[in-house]
Amino acid sequence: MNLRRDVFQAIADPTRRAILLLVATQAMTAGVIASNFDTARPTVSKHLQILTECELLKQEQNGREIYYHINAERMKDVADFIEPFRAMWEERFNKLEDIMKNYKGK
């Protein structure tokens, strides 16, 4: 049974978030990515598979090597979904800050 991967389940994992941060600036091979973690390479490969299935990473073959790079369009979709929540919380924190300023003034 082939289950569709959920992008939010994928980014819920701290290792996968770290992988996304690593490849955000430059494409890397699985070996280079794995060298940044204290886990077995097959474990990192599984994380890469999940991120690729969610389309957060893209693969690019260059000779014998496969390079992973961030899929900016997919990341923008995630950011666009989260933006209304960020704006809501920012408004709430600004209101709380105003209340705290008034409280300190008394």
C-alpha positions in Angstrom: 0.0 0.0 0.0 1.5 3.3 -1.1 0.6 6.1 1.4 0.9 9.7 0.3 3.4 11.5 2.5 2.2 14.6 4.4 4.5 17.5 4.2 3.7 18.6 7.7 4.5 15.2 9.1 7.8 15.4 7.2 8.8 18.7 8.7 7.7 17.7 12.1 10.9 15.6 12.4 13.9 17.6 13.7 16.4 15.6 11.6 14.4 16.3 8.4 14.2 20.0 9.3 18.0 20.0 9.8 18.4 18.4 6.4 16.3 21.1 4.8 18.5 23.8 6.4 21.6 22.0 5.1 20.5 21.9 1.5 18.8 25.3 1.6 22.0 27.1 0.3 23.6 24.4 -1.8 22.9 21.0 -3.3 24.5 18.0 -1.5 24.9 14.3 -2.0 23.4 11.9 0.5 26.9 11.1 1.8 27.7 14.8 2.5 24.3 15.2 4.2 24.8 12.0 6.3 28.2 13.2 7.5 26.5 16.0 9.4 24.6 13.6 11.6 25.5 10.9 14.2 23.2 8.4 12.6 23.6 5.6 10.1 23.6 6.5 6.5 20.5 4.3 5.8 18.6 6.4 8.4 19.5 9.6 6.6 18.6 8.0 3.3 15.1 7.2 4.6 14.8 10.9 5.7 15.8 12.0 2.2 13.3 9.6 0.7 10.5 11.1 2.8 11.5 14.6 1.9 11.7 13.7 -1.7 8.3 12.0 -1.7 6.8 15.2 -0.1 8.5 17.2 -2.9 10.4 19.3 -0.4 13.6 18.1 -2.0 14.5 17.5 -5.6 17.0 15.0 -6.9 19.5 15.8 -9.6 21.7 13.1 -11.2 25.3 14.3 -11.9 27.3 11.4 -13.2 27.2 8.7 -10.5 26.2 11.1 -7.8 22.7 12.2 -6.8 22.4 15.7 -5.5 19.6 16.9 -3.3 18.4 20.4 -3.4 15.5 22.3 -1.9 12.3 22.7 -3.8 11.6 26.4 -3.3 8.2 26.3 -4.8 7.0 23.6 -2.4 8.5 25.4 0.5 6.7 28.5 -0.6 3.4 26.5 -0.5 4.1 25.5 3.1 5.0 29.1 4.0 1.9 30.4 2.4 -0.2 28.0 4.4 1.5 29.0 7.6 1.4 32.8 7.0 -2.1 33.5 8.3 -1.3 31.8 11.5 1.9 33.7 11.9 0.1 37.0 11.3 -2.6 36.1 13.9 0.0 35.3 16.6 2.0 38.4 15.8 -1.1 40.5 16.3 -1.8 38.8 19.6 1.8 39.3 20.8 1.6 42.9 19.8 -1.6 43.4 21.8 0.1 41.6 24.8 3.1 43.9 24.5 0.9 47.0 24.6 -0.9 45.7 27.7 2.5 45.0 29.4 3.7 48.5 28.5 0.6 50.0 30.1 0.9 47.8 33.1 4.6 48.9 33.6 3.6 52.5 33.4 1.2 52.2 36.4 
